[in-house]
Amino acid sequence: MSQSANAVTSSAGSKRPYRKGNPLSASEKQQAAVARKKLTHKEVKIFVRNPIKDRLLVECDKQGMTQAEYIERLLEQAFEASNK
């Protein structure tokens, strides 16, 4: 008897049910991401003048970074310079 006669293919049965519960909405995904980030990061809220913000956006776009990544890099560079 051949093996193929006894084999059960995955398409023969019904699809397995979604086991992880209902999918999260976009806002729920965002809230979960923020909650995970708060475990390792601290929030900083600042106000900057409009021309500085516009230039920040241009520089972030050039570097391919987010604003947070760009500001973190600037702060690290400033801290290193002050330690010398």
Sequence and secondary structure as in RCSB ss.txt:
>XXXX:A:sequence
MSQSANAVTSSAGSKRPYRKGNPLSASEKQQAAVARKKLTHKEVKIFVRNPIKDRLLVECDKQGMTQAEYIERLL
EQAFEASNK
>XXXX:A:secstr
  HHHH   TTTS     TT S   HHHHHHHHHHHHHTT         HHHHHHHHHHHHHHT  HHHHHHHHH
HHHHHHHH 
